[in-house]
Amino acid sequence: TRSSGHREITSLMSLPSGSKIDRVLLHRVGDTVELALEGLSSKKQLDRVLGKVPAGFRPTNDQSLVTCDGRFNHLRVDVHGGTGAVAVAQPKGAAELGKTSTALVWLTMDLWPMTLP
């Protein structure tokens, strides 16, 4: 089975002011892809598209996950099927997000990438 190895794609993400992320990792083994967001935090509510998963790694269908930080500040992470757009959103009225990490796993029908990120 082919493996891409862990690819750091932090530079492909654009965070709003007051937000930080330690790193973003992407890994493909066969048709299975994992996207890991490590150490995401923000001093204000998050609600935006951060960037895109490159071709060769995009999900076939929309993917979504809800997680929270240590103070139970909720965060939804979405990866849009087809486009690969990575979006994060918190409920209205959220004031911050403490440092949190999460990962999503999906299947892709994308062809194997010609070049790896």
C-alpha positions as CSV (number, residue, x, y, z in Angstrom):
1,T,0.0,0.0,0.0
2,R,1.3,3.4,-0.9
3,S,2.0,6.0,1.8
4,S,2.6,9.7,1.5
5,G,4.3,9.9,4.9
6,H,3.3,12.7,7.2
7,R,3.3,16.0,5.2
8,E,3.3,19.3,7.1
9,I,0.9,21.7,5.4
10,T,0.8,24.4,8.0
11,S,2.0,27.0,5.5
12,L,-1.1,26.3,3.3
13,M,-3.4,27.6,6.2
14,S,-4.2,31.2,6.9
15,L,-5.4,32.0,10.4
16,P,-7.1,35.2,11.6
17,S,-5.2,37.6,13.8
18,G,-5.2,36.4,17.4
19,S,-5.2,32.8,16.4
20,K,-2.3,30.3,16.3
21,I,-1.7,26.7,15.3
22,D,1.4,24.6,16.0
23,R,1.2,22.5,12.9
24,V,-1.1,20.9,10.4
25,L,-0.3,17.4,9.2
26,L,-1.7,15.4,6.2
27,H,-1.1,11.7,5.7
28,R,-2.4,9.3,3.0
29,V,-2.2,5.5,3.0
30,G,-3.9,3.9,0.1
31,D,-7.3,5.7,-0.2
32,T,-7.4,6.8,3.5
33,V,-6.4,10.3,4.5
34,E,-5.8,11.8,7.9
35,L,-5.7,15.6,8.6
36,A,-4.4,16.5,12.0
37,L,-4.7,20.1,13.5
38,E,-2.3,20.4,16.4
39,G,-2.4,23.2,19.0
40,L,-5.1,25.4,17.5
41,S,-6.0,28.4,19.7
42,S,-7.6,31.7,19.4
43,K,-8.2,34.8,21.5
44,K,-11.6,35.4,19.7
45,Q,-14.4,33.4,18.0
46,L,-13.3,31.4,15.0
47,D,-15.5,31.2,11.9
48,R,-13.6,31.0,8.6
49,V,-12.0,28.9,5.9
50,L,-8.4,28.3,6.9
51,G,-7.2,26.9,3.6
52,K,-7.5,23.8,1.3
53,V,-6.4,20.2,1.4
54,P,-4.3,19.7,-1.8
55,A,-5.4,17.5,-4.7
56,G,-4.7,13.9,-4.1
57,F,-5.9,14.2,-0.5
58,R,-9.4,15.7,-0.8
59,P,-12.4,13.9,0.7
60,T,-15.1,12.5,-1.6
61,N,-17.9,13.7,0.7
62,D,-18.1,16.6,3.3
63,Q,-16.4,15.7,6.6
64,S,-17.2,17.3,9.9
65,L,-16.1,17.0,13.5
66,V,-17.0,18.8,16.7
67,T,-14.5,19.0,19.5
68,C,-13.7,21.3,22.4
69,D,-10.9,22.7,24.4
70,G,-10.2,22.1,28.1
71,R,-12.9,24.7,29.1
72,F,-15.5,23.1,26.8
73,N,-15.3,25.9,24.2
74,H,-16.7,24.1,21.2
75,L,-15.2,24.0,17.7
76,R,-16.5,22.5,14.5
77,V,-13.9,21.5,11.9
78,D,-15.2,20.9,8.3
79,V,-13.4,19.6,5.3
80,H,-15.5,20.1,2.2
81,G,-15.8,17.2,-0.3
82,G,-14.4,18.0,-3.7
83,T,-12.9,21.4,-3.0
84,G,-11.0,20.3,0.1
85,A,-11.7,23.6,1.9
86,V,-10.8,23.4,5.6
87,A,-13.2,25.5,7.7
88,V,-13.5,26.1,11.5
89,A,-16.4,27.6,13.3
90,Q,-17.4,28.2,16.9
91,P,-20.9,29.0,18.2
92,K,-22.1,32.6,18.2
93,G,-20.9,34.3,21.4
94,A,-17.8,32.2,21.8
95,A,-15.0,34.4,23.1
96,E,-11.9,32.2,22.7
97,L,-10.5,28.7,22.0
98,G,-7.9,27.3,24.3
99,K,-5.1,25.2,22.7
100,T,-6.7,22.0,21.2
101,S,-5.8,19.3,18.8
102,T,-7.9,17.0,16.7
103,A,-7.8,14.8,13.6
104,L,-10.3,13.8,10.8
105,V,-10.0,10.7,8.7
106,W,-11.7,10.1,5.4
107,L,-11.6,8.1,2.1
108,T,-10.6,9.8,-1.1
109,M,-11.2,9.0,-4.7
110,D,-8.5,11.5,-5.8
111,L,-5.8,10.1,-8.0
112,W,-2.5,9.7,-6.2
113,P,-0.8,13.1,-6.2
114,M,2.0,13.6,-8.8
115,T,3.9,15.8,-6.3
116,L,3.5,15.7,-2.6
117,P,3.0,18.9,-0.5
